């Protein structure tokens, strides 16, 4: 007998609760009162056993996601493949959030990211929201208009306890937990629900994210009557009625400045008054400083007399507020685009017009004018009525490139990165969600901005490993940008002077379009010299600066505005703390990695887990006081330059500096403005820094990353060196660069010194093809972490055998390597072992993906 399917509508919900790995969603019935629920709305759903409830986000059905249209989630009729309606549970309630949290484009993008990177969909959605938005859920009670009417009636027909409760709610909504009750929490909830059934009270679930709400302030405006009063008082006249006190007169006089009074006089003469008291006119005056200066009572008296008016308005937190208007744009004043730039712009404009997501790889020398192309592309995108995203790899680069854009384009720019305060991030997110931003600039976080439409995504320094997230969702922003572009029909520009080996491979295979900028529009390429540190050591030089580099610093012409950059990709003062008697190296007890000595703060710090300890005065192994600090980092280089060249003003930029809010901008501004002569830093100073006055670059140690046991080590070293030396010679004076190394014959260093990038990429691509690494295949890294070392190894062996058997079963040709100890074998008191999957589609072996104690990193940046 045929049985009709259950017509009750069901929806898919991403539940924000631990529920296993992978992009799983859960199916729920939609009760009739929530029939208009929309995709993107938060809801409260039952989850698990024991009456537990959790927050979820409605994601809709496949058809709605594919259409990308904003509409109520359609009813889905149950068929044989779906769960039986009797097994499904209904949504408990809608959570008040002023509509969907995310637009359809963001929801589709979240689904794509979850599928590609095997991440829980709810975790991806959480990453797209301001910090803390889903942290606190409150049940809020409010008296309805019908309830207000009953309260005003002679016989409201309510019990005394109900009347007391309604009196407590009078005038405003309140969280239920804040309501006073002598009868206990459970009885209070029963009473509120009963009043809700009668239509007297409305109960709503509301998200109260910590530190994410708008900031409000009280502002004051002088009314027309106040302007007339101020004019009369200034002319020596007297006001009708009770005279104003001295503090009231002073406050009114301060608020009604000469311009406002003059405008009022013009209005009396028949001209339209330009009074800020007009509705919506002028920004008004913040009440707090006026109350501090003249007294809150004086202001309250002026409000009562109608001389000023007060309103509570939102005070947005803007990252760029108070920053001066920049004057330097994307290219020198009066300079025109080169032929190569025009050709590159033509490729991007064609992609914009065709809504073609095929990436355009912008491959040019350092200082080749890529930012000018970004500006032209952004202008064209905005002229077409679409929004744009510009990504930078590091927080420190967001403000400089934003300044360049502000100097060229009169547009609304929002900034999104983790260096902002939580309130700033939340306000910028709300601004983008409301459509009040044309361009979103930031780190990989900016790619998750809640834009309704995206017409262009620019990924600056596309080769940079910082685009890869190290926490779930572990997405690679460059690759994710291609996914977003495919969904939105957007153009993509990948810009770099040292593009990733994968991108070059894709371009050579015809999967990317490629535009080359072979020369600089301004300045000249620096002269690069490799300094053999073996010879320096043989000559007795045990300092961090070679003779050649020290001599160039001594000759730095500060009077001509010359500046220098020194790069060492290691923080701290000493990288190893060693006992000279027993050889004991002080290491992190959790990670077993050597501790780094930091002169600032006088601490030993683990650069893997972040923990810190005071330095030991005696060896923990043998008790000897003969402790030596070996190696060096940015702090030691900074100190050595200050001591040897006291006339030079030295600044430092590394991760320790960036962690202090606003410190990176202050250092970079000081260097760009000429208040610093030398900037010492890690790879941060080798990325995107465009200061024409830089004439000297010194790479203090080129071998830091070169000796890592990772297949990308040579690529990373080449990119760092080429980017670093490219900071020199961008202005009218020639630049020089010194690369200090113990391996001057290495192909990565030779490629930078000789300027032969093509040969380097040929060699790297040949190696990648041999091992099936990107772009000739994909990688997945699985990591198991357990407190017991042997248990971790056994778990790794078991998983490897299971995956190898599955690879043979499906005939995929996927290679399973390992298990092998991770480079940092112990972290957070857990031993870690890695498995690496190589092949055309290694993700296909992980169906379903493994759960705890395993973590999955799809397309890893490093195999360490």
Secondary structure, DSSP 8 states (H G I E B T S, - for coil): ---------EEEEEESS---SSS--EEEE--GGGTT-BTT-EEEEE-SSTT-EEEEEE---HHHHHHT---B-------TTS--GGG--BEEEEEESSS-SS-HHHHHHHHHHHHHHT--HHHHHHHTS-TTTTT-EEEEEEE-HHHHHHHHSS-----HHHHHHHHHHTTS-EEGGGS--SS-HHHHHHHHHHHHHTTSEEEEEEE--TTTS--EEEEEEE-HHHHHHHHHHHTT---SSS---HHHHHHHHHHS-HHHHHHHHHHHTTS----TTSTT-S--EEHHHHHHHH-HHHHHHHHHTTSEEEEEEE----TTTT-------SS-TT----HHHHHHHHHHHHHHHHT----EEEEE-TTSSHHHHHHHHHHHHHHTT--EEEE-SSTHHHHHHHHHHHHH--S-EEEE-TTS-HHHHHHHHHHHHTT--SEEEESGGGGG---S--SEEEEETTT-GGGB-SSSS--BHHHHHHHHHHHHT-EEEEEESS--HHHHHHHHTTSSEEEEE-S-SSS---EEEEEEHHHHHHTT--SSS-HHHHHHHHT--GGGT-EEEEE-S--SSBSEEEETTT--B-B-TTT--B-EEETTTTEEE-TTT--EEE--SS-TTT--S-EEEES--HHHHHHHHHHH-TTS-EEEESHHHHTSTTHHHHHHHHHHTTS-SEEEESGGGGSS---TTEEEEEES-TTTTTTSSSTTHHHHHHHHHHHHHTTSS-SSS--EEEEEES-TTSHHHHHHHHT-HHHHHHHHHHHHHHHT-TTSSEEEEEEEEESSHHHHHHHHHHHHHHHHHHHHHHT---EEEEEEEEEEEEETTEEEEEEEEEES-GGGG-SS---TTEEEEET-S---
